[in-house]
Amino acid sequence: MLRLAGLETYPEGFAREPTAALANWYEGEASPEKYSWFLVFDLGGGTLDISIVYQQGKYNLTVAGKKGDMFLGGEDFDDAMRKLVLDSFKRDHPSALEPSAAKAAELQRACKVAKETFQEDPDLQVQTITVASFCRSPTGEDVTLDVNVSREAYDEALSGLLEACMRTVDEAIKITGEATMAGSDVRSECPPFDRSKLDKGRQFGRKYKCKQVMCSSNVLQVLMVGGSSKMLLVQSSLRKVFGEKVEVLDRPEEAVARGAALMASISEARQSGQNEHGVYAMSIAESLPIGIGFRVHDVTTERYRMEIVLPAGTPFGRTKSKDNCYVMGTSFVLTVLQGNRDDYDGLAECIVVQQFRIERPKWKSGGKKIFLHIEFHVMVDGSLRVRIEPPNKEDA
């Protein structure tokens, strides 16, 4: 994608979609609170993205946690309507033949319009979806699709999708909550996080001196963006948890684009030295919600070494390396991990990102230790680059 855009690296001011949407809202809505939590709920046509942002000072924001579902979006709500209509049609016309691709596409468009009509008119209880000459009967006659869909039936059909949305929100809050516990007082209404499972020396909370643990009761504002956030049922699901804290941005389908334009303007102002006051002082930093590290397995000696290199809370764009890991053979396995603990018991809680088996027959150790240079670089877009090499040329 970078090469297609004529770029070698991501430019300054690069931001993920929920972060850009937050910038759009925050331009004129800076919180009077010195320390605040925001949750950005971005439900687009194809994906759901959750960002949890910590405000420390009026214009200093850090993305402390992220969670998403790459297979959940507005199209799934369209498909739920289509399935509901087709099931009803097939009950009335069990012997009807399959429709053509053109008629199937016409039905999909009609279902999308019906979904949007339900979300725009809360008093509407029943809709009729019609597609003329939808398919043919076994005798070759045209069959018209004409199905009534009630709001109650549609709401019931969406229950699984709504549960998936809220499950993603819960997971984002849990991940961020555990990463912000160090140095914070857990309020009674917060979830009972297990302190024994946390590496207290490497937490986002200690790194940024969070004054509040992240939990649903400590969220100051929930911002709904993305075209699919207009759905009343989605809004209702969030309001059951967050109450009046939920706000649907004006023209939510444009929030990301407007925020991206604002952030580009801020970046340009900084480069030209016009960053003295107002919104141009805004800083939004992306950070790792979970630590990233490695485990090295020396196949020759069966020796293991595990360490978290980039702890939770590390801002994007940082590089860190380790030179104190060694092997004594010509074959070893490097596993890249996500987690917050680098002790043996914490291994079970880590997520394996990638695993490499490295064969280096030229490394003639002769029984001596060969120290490895392992470098982790988290790019400004959140992608990870890992480089491994012996630090001494004589070991190459």
GIDAHU-V319004 format. One line per field, one symbol per residue. psi: psi as a letter, one per 30 degrees, with the letter a starting at -180 (. if undefined). burial: 1 if it has 16 or more other ideal C-beta (glycine too) atoms within 10 Angstrom, else 0. A space follows every 10 residues. Layout:
psi->???
burial->???
//
This chain:
psi->eeeefglelk lkgklleeee eeeeefeggk kfkeklkkkj jjjaeflkkk kkkkkjlegj kkjfkkkljf hjaeeeeeee eeeeeeeeef efifgklkll eeeeeeeeee eeeeeeeeff jffkfklkkk jkheallfgg kkkkkjkkkl eeeeeeffee eeeeefeeee eeeeeeeefg ekglkklffl likjefgkjf fhleeeeghk fkkjlefgke kjkklkefff keeeeeeeff efbgfkkjkk ifffeeeeee eeeeeeeeee fgghielaff fkkjkklkfk lkalkkjjee fhkkkkkkej lkfkklglkk lkggkllgag klkkkklklg kgleffeffl kjelkkkkki ffjjehflkj kkjjkkjjlf gflkkkkklk fkeff.
burial->0000000001 0011111111 1111110001 0000111111 1111001111 1111110010 1111111110 0111111111 1101110110 0000010010 0010011001 1101110110 0000001010 1001100000 0010101010 1001001100 1100100110 0111111111 1101010001 0010000110 0111111101 1111110110 1111111111 1011101100 1100110110 0110110111 0111011010 0000000001 1101111111 1111111100 0000110111 1111111000 0100111111 0101111111 1100010001 0000000001 0010000001 1101110101 0100010101 000010
//
